[in-house]
């Protein structure tokens, strides 16, 4: 899901979903953190919005998250649009991403919802196909030695999926909780209007989310202080906001991301 591209002062990850069961358009996701637009841990990106926690190489060994699958707002037009929501390790400042999440898309004029997983450089695949807007999702990516284990659960329906892979080149240097605009080989695709996606305990009722383990210490997002990075999604031209993260909740566990425009 993540061929690697490089830009000056940017961490760029290109992801693609391999959808082997349905004849759907194949989205890709390009993770771009624009380091030239940084203010005290605030980053702009052409396709990420949310939060990251950074650490030294080898220090990040677990990330947990929960969110509510957002519903597509309004009618789907004839133009396909996509939005992805996930937790993962790496990708903010490294060349691999180990992640699992859900999509809320408009494909073929219809709202489309599914869960997926991916270990770059391998492709991404469906994890749970039958999910619905409003479902509560929990997800975790953890490391045991060089083996990464991703687990995603639809708490509402009880469906769960887990997969592992050995990745020798993973840096284990960041944890993320992200809303993302997918892209194709031709560039970033229109961001589907997902309204507002809600991450964390305050919205899902799932304890110990959103948490990460860095340097052997497990904490909620806010517990990592200066290593917490806030990411706002902006358009490729003009910098108009596409998706805006809220501040962290008073207990430091939760946040929302609000759709603003389709871009790209």
N, C-alpha and C positions, 0 to 999 in steps of 0.2 A: 504493500500500500504506500510505500514511501521511497521512490527513487530520490536521490539526493541532488539538490542543486545548490549553488553557492552564489551569494551576492555580497558585495562589500558591506561590512557592518551589519549583516543580517544572518539569522539562522533560518534556513529555508528547507522545509520538508515537503515533498510532494507525495500524497497518498492516493491510492486508488482502490476502490471497492470492486472485488471480483464477485459478481452475482451469478453463480453457476446454475441456479434453479429457474429463475424467471428471466424473461427476455426484456430486461430493463436497461435503460441507458446506464452506462458505467461511469459513475462519478469518480473524481479524484479529489484529494484534499491537499492543499498547499499551505504548510505552516510557515508563516513569515513573521518574524519578530524584527521590527525595524529599529535597530539599535541607534540609528542616527536621530531618533525622536524620543529621547529618554529624559525624564525628569524625576529624580529621586525614586526609582523603582517603578515609574509609569512608562509603559511602552505602547507604541502603536503598531498595528499589524494589518495587513490587507486581508487576513482571513481568520485570525484568532481573536477571541474575546474571553476574558475570564481571569484566572489566577495561576501563577506558577510559583514554586518554591525552589530555589537553586541551592546547590551544595558543591563540594569538591568532588572530583572524579572518584567514583566508587562508593560514595556516601549514602546515596538514596536507595533504599531497599524495599520500600512499601509505600503505596498510595491507595487510599480508600475514598470513595465518593458516593453520593446518592443524589438523585434528581427526579423530577417528575417529567415524564414524556410530554413535551409541549404539543398542542394541537396546531395544525396549519390554520392560519387566520384567513377568512374569506374564501373565495372560490379559486381553485387552481386554474391558471390560464393554460394555453397551449404550449407556453414556454416552460420547459422543465426547470425547477428550482430545487435547491438542496440546503439542508442544515444538519450538522452533526454535533453530538454532545458526548463528551468522553472524559475519562481519567486515564493518565498514562505516566510512564517514566521516560525521560529523555525527550529530545526534540527541541527544547528551548535553546540550548547552546551546544548541541551535539548532533551527530549524523544518523542516529537510529531513533526509532520510537516503538515502544511496547505499550499497546493501548487497547481499550475496549470501550464500546459506547453504543449509542442509538442514533438513528436518523429520523427526522421528520421532513419528508420531501414532497414535492409535487412532481409526479412522473406520469406522463401520458394523460395529463389533465385530472389526475386523481391524487388525493392525499395518500402517502405511502409511509409505513412505519416499520422499522426492523432494528435488530441489534446485530452487532458485528464485533470481530476481534482482529488484531493484526500484530505480527512480529516482523518489522522491517529487518532484512530486505525481502522477506517473503510476502506474498499478497495477502489481502484481507478477505475474510469469508463471513457469511452469515453465522451468527451465534444463536439467536432466537428470532424467528421470522414473524411470529404472531403476537405482536405487541400492539398496544392501543394508547391513544392520547389519554393522559391522566394516570397511567400506570406509574407506580413508584419503582424506581430502578436503584439497585445497589451494584457497585462494581469495585474491583480491587485488582491491582497489579503488584505482585511481590516477587522478590528475588531470593533464590536459594543457591548460593554459589554463582554459577553462570546460567542457571536455569530460571527463566521467567515464567510465572504462572499468572494467567488472567482468568478472572471469574466475574461473570455478570449474571444477575438474578432479577427477574421481574417479580417483585415482592407481591404485587397485586394478584398475579395468576399462579405464582409458585414455580414458574419455569426457571431453570438455572442451567448455566453452561460454564465449563472450565476447560482450559487448554494450556499446555506448557511447551516451551521450546528452549533450547540451549543457544545462547547468542554470545559469542566470545568477544565481539567488538563493541557491545553496549557500554556506554560510559557511566551510566547510573549517576547522573549529575543534576537531574531536575525532576520534579513532580508537577503534574498539571491537572487542572480542572477547567475544561475548555468547551466553548461553543465555537463551531468552525464552519466556514464557508468552503465547500468543496470546489474543485477545479477540474478541468480537463486538460489535455495536452495543449489546447489553445488558450488556456488561461483560467482565471477564477470565474466560476459560474455564479449566476444570480443567487443571492441568499434567500431561501424560502422564508416567508413571513411566519415565524414561529411565535410571535407575540412576546412572551416573557418565559424564559426557562428558569426554574428555581432549583438551586443546589443546596444540599445540606440539611442538617438536623432540624432546623427551625421550620422547614417546609415539609420534609419527608417523615419526620419522627424517627429516623434511623440514627441511633447513637454512634459515636466515634466516627462520624463523617461531618466535614471533610478533614481527614487526618493524613499525615505522612510520617514516615520514619526516615530521618536523616542523621547520619553519624551515630546510629544506635538509639537515638532519642525520638520518641513518638509524641507528636503534638498536633493540635488543630492548626489550621492555616495561620491564624494570627500569631501563634506562638513562635514563629520563625523570624519575627522582627524584620530586620533590614534585608533578609533573604526572600521576603515576599515581593513578588512582581505582579503588578496590575496591568492587564493588557486590554486595550480598546481596539476594536476592529474599525478600520477606515477604508474609504474607497481608494482605488489606485490613482485616480486623478482628483486633485482638489482636497483630499483629506476629509471629505464628509464622513461623519460617523455612520457606520453600518450596524454595529451592535455594541451596546454600552454596558459594562459591568457596574453593579452597584458597589457601594462600600461594603466591607464585611459587616455582618450583624454584630450587635454589642457583645455577644458571647464568642465572637471570632470563628464561628463554625460554618457560616452560611452566607450566600449571596445570590443575586439574580443577574441575568443578562437579558437586556431588552433589545429586541429588533428595532432598528431605526430606518434602514433602507436596504434595497436589494443589491445595490452596487452594480457591477463589480468595481 
